[in-house]
Amino acid sequence: MKILVAVKRVIDYNVKVRVKSDQSDVDLSNVKMAMNPFCEIAVEEAVRLKEKGGVDEIIVVSVGEAKSEEQIRSAMALGADRGILVTTDGPASSLTVAKTLKAIVEKEQPGLVIMGKQAIDTDNNQTGQMLSALTGMAQGVFASEITIDGDKLTVIREIDGGLQTLSLKMPAVVTADLRLNEPRYAKLPDIMKAKRKPLDKLTLADLGVEARQTVKAVKVAAPADRKAGIKVADVAALVDKLKNEAKVL
């Protein structure tokens, strides 16, 4: 069985994001980029499933700028076998990415597609669900545990009321939640081996996908500065502040 893992290049989560002066977008100049944390969890889960047996190959794919090759190589260093980079002229919408992944799924015929539940830059949480709809594959989103038994897939997902267990028939699409696993660190020998692993480079046109921007960012603004906290003398003063200043009582 093949596992297809989608990864995205985003600003490193440790970096403080800066907004452009014209508020048109986030400033990406001289900013450290990395693999989306949820995508990293997806890669780790694919590697763990392969280590358990029954998985022959892990293919990692990224849709975006040419520099996304760095994130594919990082996934290979963690245990992926080969990569596919689909370059775009600009930022790709969730629907464009989903259509691109659909074309790759039809070509590679994976038994399982794993991706992060969302990217930390756009926070859309759409691509996995869109891919499932386009391909007709079963979906298990916000997965906190995955178990494979033959052609059956058991997904435990977190919901508001607790945990929900889903039984899916593969092929299926799964999106990884934060508590699915803790990604490993790549070892130096694995990083060197990743440089020699095969990587196919394609364009949207090669896959017959047309890039369309259906959503437009009107304005990007930094969060408002938080005011410093204060200390109150007693409970009566606290209640007064909550009632007359915070207006929450």
N, C-alpha and C positions, 0 to 999 in steps of 0.2 A: 504494500500500500504506500502511496505517496501522501505526504502532507505538504500543503501549500501555506506558507506564512507570509502575510503582508506586513511590511514595515514602512515607517514614514520618518523623514528627516525633519526635526523640529529644533527649536532653541533648547539648549540644555536646561533642565529644570532647576539647576542651581543658579542660573544667571538671572539677574534682575532685568526685566523687559523694559525697553525704552520705546516711547512713542515718538514718531516723527513730528517735527514742528508743525506741519500742516495737518496733522491728525488723519492722514490718509491711510496709514498702516503702521506696523511695528518696524522699528529700525533694526535691520539685520546686518549692518556694517560692523565688521570686526567683532562679531558675536560668536561664541562657541556653539556649535551645532552638535546634536547627538541623536541617537535613536529614540523615538517616542517611548517613554517608560512602559506603557501598556503593550506596545509592540515587542519590547524586550521580554516581557512576561510570556507573550505568545510564543516567541522563539524558544525560550526555556522549556515551556510545556511540550513543544514538539520534540525537542531533544530528549526529554524524559520519557516520552512515549516510545521513541525509537530505542532507547536504552532498555526498555521493558520487553522489546521484541514485537514483531509483527509489522513494523514500519521499515520499508526498504530505503526510502529517500525523503529528504527534506529539501524543498525548494523555497527559497525566499525571494520575494518580489517587491519592488518599490516603484512607485509612479511619481515622477517629479523631475527636479533638475538633475543635471549630470553628476553633481557632487553627491547625490544620494548613493553613489557607488560605495562611499565610505561606510554607510550604515549597512549595506549588504555585506561588505567584507567583515564588518563587526559581527553580523549574524552568522557568517560562515565560521568565524573564529570561535563562536559559541557552540557550533556543531552542525550547522546547515551544510548540505552537500553541494549545492550549486545555486546560482542566483540569476534573476532576470531583472534588468533595469529598463523601464519604459520611460523615456525622456519626454518632457513636455516643454512648450515654450514659456509657460507661466504657471502660476498656481492652478492645480487641478481641483475641480469641485468634487464633492462626495459622489455625485452621480457619474461623473466622468471616470473616477477611480473604480467605481463598482462595475461599470461597463467594460473597463479595461481588464479587471480581474475576471469577469465573465468570459472574455475571449481567451484568457490564459487557462482558465478552468476547462474550457472546451478542448483546448489543445493538450493539456497535460493530464486531464482526467484524474485529479487527486481524490482520495477517499475522504479527506478532511481538509477544511480550510480554517486556519486559526488566525485571528488578528486581534489587536487591542480593541477594547470596547469604544475608545475614543482617542483622538489626538489632543495633546495638551495645548496646541496652538489655537485651533478652531473650536474644539469641544463640541463637535457636531453630533457624535454618536449616531451616525447614519449609514456608513459604508457597509458594515456587516449585514444589516437588515436589508439594504438595497440589493446586495449581491444575492442574498437568499431569495428575494422576490424575483430577480432577473433569471436566476438559474433553476428555480423551483426546488432548491435543496432545503432540507430541514435546517432550522436554526436554534441555537442555544446561546442566548446573550447573557452577559454579566456572569460568566462561569467562574465559580470558586473551586470546582473540582470536576475532573474529567476522567471517565473510565471507559475503555474500549473492550468489548467482548464480541469477537467475530465481526459481524456487520452491524452490531448494535452499539450505540453510544449513549452512555449515561452522563448527564450533565446536572450538577447541583449548582443552583444559582441563588443569589441573595435577593430577596424581595422585602418589601416593607414589613410584612408580618413574620419574617423569619427566613427559612430556606425552602426552596422548591426543587423537586427532583424531576427531571425530564428524561424520557427514554426516546431516543431518536434513531432512525435508520439512516445509515450512511449511504451516499455522501452527505455531508452536513457542513454547516458554517457555524463556527463557535467564536464568540468574542470574549477575550480574557479580562477578568476583573482583577482588582489589586491583590486580593488574597488568594489567587490561584496558586502562586508559588513565589519564591524569592530567587531571582536570576543569579546565576553563577558569574564569577569573574573569568574573563578569557585569559588563558595562560600564554606566555610568550611563544612557545613552540606552535600552539594552535593559531596564533596571529600570523606567524610566518607561513604556515601551511595554507591559511585562508587566501593568501595572495596568489596561490597557484590553482585554486579551485575555479572551475568554469563559470563564466559570467556572460550571459547573452544580453546584448544591447539592442533594444527595439524602439520604435516610435509609435505614437498613436495610430498613424497612417498604416503602419505595418499590420496592425491588428484590426484595421477597419473601424476605428473609433474616432468620432468627431468631438473635439473639445468644445463644450458649451458652458458658459458662465450663467447660471440661472439665479445666482444670488450676488448682490452687490453690497460691499461694505460702504456704508454712508459716512461713518465717522468712527475713529478709534480714539479712546480717551483713557488715560491712566486712572486708577481708582483714587477717590478722594482721600486726602491725608486724614488719618485718624487723630483725634484729639487725645492728649495725655489724660490718664485717669486721675481721679482725686480720691482723697480719704475723707470719710465723714466721721463725726464724733460719736454718733449713736444711731440706733435703729430709726428713731423719729426723724433724724436728718436725712437718712437714706430714703425713707418713705416720701419725704417732702421733695427730694430731688427727682425721684421716679415719677411723682405725680405732677409736679409743676414744670420741670425742665425736660425730662425724657418723654413725658406724656404717655406713659405706658400703664398707668394705673387709673 
